[in-house]
Amino acid sequence: MIHPCAIIDPKAELDESVKVGPFTVIGPGVQVGKGTDIGPHVVIKGETSIGEDNRIFQFASVGEDPQDKKYAGERTRLEIGDRNVIREFTTINRGTAQDAGVTQIGNDNLLMAYTHVAHDCRIGNHVIMANAASLGGHTVIDDWAILGGFTIAHQFSHIGAHSFCAMGSAVNKDMPPYVTVSGHPAKPHGINSEGLKRRDFSADAIAAIKEGYKLIYMRGLKLEEAREALDALARDFPEVSLYTDFLQKSDRGIVR
């Protein structure tokens, strides 16, 4: 299952079912779970753990040192879950000692060609990053978010669940759940209703989420007033609680 032209360090731990293509280099401290398929010309450095049934395409760089001038060789980690697809020329860096020391990627994500995940980022599950989307350090991407091609997220940004960034969006503040943005800097343009329909949200739930968007952006309310109205709405529609939880945690301000 391992091509004879691949270079695997003896201290790397690969399940016997792992496939490795020619000219791939896997360093010490790398752990790879069963069923994962690693293409040719991939470089994986430790300490990096990769779960089960992932697919990593040619020329990806996984677990490289963080691109941070403060990095001084500390032992930091990259953790990747299961069933992720990492396409050509994707770059994923390990964490830094200035944060938790780990970059994390969950399950069932698609990172298309030329995407970049910087140090200390945390990506949830079912996230799509289209071609050349890039995350600055310490960025958090919640479940089911979609970043269109060439989207850029500023360091320390937080992009909420089920949100959608149009092609070329520049996100420089926190982006609440469900919201669709575009532009440079990114501005809100309603909710990701089509994505919610595809994920089997009910019509009533989508209507409540849309009302939550209006409370935040269109009713002329102060943010604290909007939170109170959202709390009331969430009593009947728990999906709305994603808004309130997100706004309570935001410390960068939200896209406007």
C-alpha positions as CSV (number, residue, x, y, z in Angstrom):
1,M,0.0,0.0,0.0
2,I,3.1,2.3,0.3
3,H,4.9,3.1,-2.9
4,P,8.6,2.2,-2.8
5,C,9.5,5.7,-3.8
6,A,7.7,7.2,-0.7
7,I,9.9,8.2,2.2
8,I,8.3,7.3,5.6
9,D,10.2,8.0,8.8
10,P,10.4,4.9,11.1
11,K,8.8,7.0,13.9
12,A,5.7,7.7,11.9
13,E,2.7,5.5,12.7
14,L,0.5,4.5,9.8
15,D,-2.3,1.9,9.8
16,E,-1.5,-1.0,7.6
17,S,-4.4,0.0,5.3
18,V,-3.1,3.4,4.6
19,K,-2.1,4.1,0.9
20,V,0.9,6.4,0.2
21,G,1.9,7.5,-3.3
22,P,5.3,7.9,-4.8
23,F,7.7,10.7,-3.7
24,T,5.5,11.5,-0.6
25,V,7.5,12.4,2.5
26,I,6.1,11.6,6.0
27,G,8.1,12.6,9.0
28,P,8.4,11.5,12.6
29,G,5.5,12.1,14.9
30,V,2.9,11.6,12.2
31,Q,-0.1,9.3,12.9
32,V,-2.4,8.2,10.1
33,G,-5.6,6.2,10.7
34,K,-7.1,3.3,8.6
35,G,-8.4,3.8,5.1
36,T,-6.6,7.1,4.5
37,D,-5.3,7.6,1.0
38,I,-2.3,9.9,0.6
39,G,-1.4,10.8,-3.0
40,P,2.1,11.4,-4.6
41,H,4.3,14.3,-3.7
42,V,2.6,15.1,-0.4
43,V,4.7,16.3,2.6
44,I,3.3,15.6,6.1
45,K,5.3,16.7,9.1
46,G,4.7,16.0,12.8
47,E,3.4,16.2,15.3
48,T,0.3,15.5,13.1
49,S,-2.5,13.1,13.7
50,I,-4.8,12.2,10.7
51,G,-7.9,10.1,11.3
52,E,-9.7,7.5,9.2
53,D,-10.8,7.5,5.5
54,N,-9.2,10.8,4.5
55,R,-8.1,11.6,1.0
56,I,-5.0,13.8,0.5
57,F,-4.2,14.8,-3.0
58,Q,-0.8,15.5,-4.6
59,F,1.4,18.4,-3.6
60,A,-0.4,19.1,-0.3
61,S,1.7,20.4,2.6
62,V,0.2,19.1,5.9
63,G,1.5,19.9,9.4
64,E,4.3,22.3,8.4
65,D,5.7,24.8,10.8
66,P,3.4,27.8,11.5
67,Q,4.1,31.0,9.4
68,D,4.6,33.1,12.5
69,K,7.7,35.0,13.3
70,K,7.2,34.3,17.0
71,Y,7.5,30.5,16.4
72,A,10.7,29.3,17.9
73,G,10.5,25.5,17.3
74,E,8.1,24.7,20.1
75,R,6.3,21.3,19.9
76,T,2.9,22.0,18.5
77,R,0.3,19.9,16.8
78,L,-2.1,19.4,13.9
79,E,-5.2,17.2,14.5
80,I,-7.3,16.1,11.5
81,G,-10.5,14.0,11.9
82,D,-12.1,11.6,9.6
83,R,-13.4,11.6,5.9
84,N,-11.8,14.9,4.9
85,V,-10.8,15.6,1.4
86,I,-7.7,17.8,1.0
87,R,-7.0,18.8,-2.5
88,E,-3.9,19.8,-4.5
89,F,-1.5,22.4,-3.1
90,T,-3.5,22.9,0.1
91,T,-1.3,24.1,3.0
92,I,-2.2,23.4,6.7
93,N,0.1,24.6,9.5
94,R,0.5,23.4,13.1
95,G,-0.4,25.6,16.1
96,T,1.7,27.9,18.1
97,A,2.7,28.2,21.8
98,Q,0.9,31.6,21.9
99,D,-2.5,29.8,21.5
100,A,-3.5,26.3,22.5
101,G,-0.6,24.9,20.4
102,V,-2.9,23.0,18.0
103,T,-4.6,23.5,14.7
104,Q,-7.8,21.4,14.5
105,I,-9.8,20.1,11.5
106,G,-13.0,18.1,12.2
107,N,-14.8,15.6,10.0
108,D,-16.2,15.5,6.5
109,N,-14.7,18.7,5.3
110,L,-13.7,19.6,1.7
111,L,-10.6,21.8,1.3
112,M,-10.3,22.5,-2.4
113,A,-7.1,23.3,-4.3
114,Y,-4.7,26.0,-3.0
115,T,-6.6,26.6,0.2
116,H,-4.6,27.6,3.3
117,V,-5.3,26.9,7.0
118,A,-3.0,28.9,9.2
119,H,-1.7,28.1,12.7
120,D,-4.2,27.6,15.5
121,C,-7.3,27.6,13.3
122,R,-10.2,25.4,14.3
123,I,-12.5,24.0,11.6
124,G,-15.6,22.1,12.5
125,N,-17.5,19.5,10.4
126,H,-18.9,19.6,6.9
127,V,-17.1,22.8,6.0
128,I,-16.3,23.6,2.4
129,M,-13.4,25.9,1.5
130,A,-13.5,26.5,-2.3
131,N,-10.3,27.1,-4.3
132,A,-7.8,29.5,-2.8
133,A,-9.8,30.3,0.3
134,S,-7.4,31.3,3.1
135,L,-7.6,31.5,6.8
136,G,-5.5,33.8,9.0
137,G,-4.2,32.4,12.2
138,H,-6.5,31.6,15.1
139,T,-9.6,31.7,12.8
140,V,-12.6,29.5,13.9
141,I,-15.0,28.0,11.2
142,D,-18.1,26.4,12.6
143,D,-20.0,23.4,11.1
144,W,-21.5,23.6,7.6
145,A,-20.0,27.0,6.7
146,I,-19.1,27.5,3.0
147,L,-16.2,29.8,1.9
148,G,-16.4,30.6,-1.8
149,G,-13.3,30.8,-3.9
150,F,-10.6,33.3,-2.9
151,T,-12.4,34.1,0.4
152,I,-10.0,35.6,2.9
153,A,-10.6,35.4,6.7
154,H,-8.7,37.8,8.9
155,Q,-6.8,36.3,11.9
156,F,-8.9,35.7,15.0
157,S,-12.1,35.9,12.9
158,H,-15.0,33.6,13.8
159,I,-17.3,32.3,11.0
160,G,-20.6,30.9,12.2
161,A,-22.4,27.7,11.4
162,H,-24.4,27.3,8.1
163,S,-23.0,30.7,6.8
164,F,-22.0,31.4,3.2
165,C,-19.1,33.6,1.9
166,A,-19.5,34.6,-1.7
167,M,-16.4,34.4,-4.0
168,G,-13.7,36.9,-3.1
169,S,-15.2,37.9,0.3
170,A,-12.8,39.5,2.8
171,V,-14.0,38.7,6.3
172,N,-12.5,41.0,8.9
173,K,-15.0,40.6,11.7
174,D,-17.0,37.8,13.2
175,M,-19.7,36.5,10.9
176,P,-22.9,35.2,12.6
177,P,-24.4,31.8,11.8
178,Y,-26.7,31.5,8.8
179,V,-25.6,34.8,7.3
180,T,-24.5,35.2,3.6
181,V,-21.8,37.8,3.0
182,S,-19.9,39.2,0.0
183,G,-17.6,42.1,-0.8
184,H,-14.3,43.6,0.4
185,P,-14.8,44.1,3.3
186,A,-17.6,41.5,3.6
187,K,-21.1,42.8,4.1
188,P,-24.2,40.8,5.0
189,H,-26.8,40.0,2.4
190,G,-29.5,37.9,4.1
191,I,-29.4,34.3,5.2
192,N,-28.2,31.1,3.5
193,S,-31.7,29.9,3.0
194,E,-30.8,27.5,0.1
195,G,-28.2,25.8,2.2
196,L,-30.7,25.4,5.1
197,K,-33.2,23.8,2.7
198,R,-30.6,21.3,1.5
199,R,-30.0,20.4,5.2
200,D,-33.7,19.8,5.8
201,F,-34.4,22.8,8.0
202,S,-38.2,23.2,8.1
203,A,-39.9,26.2,6.5
204,D,-40.9,27.5,9.9
205,A,-37.3,27.2,11.2
206,I,-36.0,29.1,8.2
207,A,-38.6,31.8,8.7
208,A,-37.5,32.2,12.3
209,I,-33.8,32.3,11.3
210,K,-34.7,35.0,8.7
211,E,-36.5,37.0,11.5
212,G,-33.4,36.6,13.7
213,Y,-31.4,38.1,10.9
214,K,-33.8,41.1,10.7
215,L,-33.5,41.6,14.4
216,I,-29.7,41.8,14.2
217,Y,-29.5,43.9,11.0
218,M,-32.8,45.5,9.9
219,R,-34.8,46.6,13.0
220,G,-32.5,49.4,14.1
221,L,-31.9,47.6,17.5
222,K,-28.9,47.9,19.6
223,L,-27.0,44.6,19.8
224,E,-28.1,44.0,23.4
225,E,-31.8,44.7,22.4
226,A,-31.4,42.3,19.5
227,R,-30.0,39.6,21.8
228,E,-33.1,39.9,24.1
229,A,-35.4,39.6,21.1
230,L,-33.5,36.6,19.8
231,D,-33.7,34.9,23.2
232,A,-37.5,35.2,23.1
233,L,-37.6,33.9,19.6
234,A,-35.4,30.9,20.5
235,R,-37.9,29.7,23.0
236,D,-40.1,28.5,20.1
237,F,-37.4,27.9,17.6
238,P,-34.2,26.5,19.1
239,E,-32.3,27.0,15.8
240,V,-32.2,30.7,16.6
241,S,-30.1,30.0,19.7
242,L,-27.1,29.7,17.4
243,Y,-27.4,33.5,16.9
244,T,-27.5,34.2,20.7
245,D,-24.6,31.9,21.6
246,F,-22.5,33.3,18.8
247,L,-23.1,37.0,19.8
248,Q,-22.3,36.3,23.4
249,K,-18.9,34.9,22.5
250,S,-18.0,37.5,19.8
251,D,-15.3,40.0,20.9
252,R,-14.3,41.4,17.5
253,G,-17.7,42.8,16.5
254,I,-19.8,41.4,13.7
255,V,-19.9,42.0,10.0
256,R,-22.1,45.0,9.2
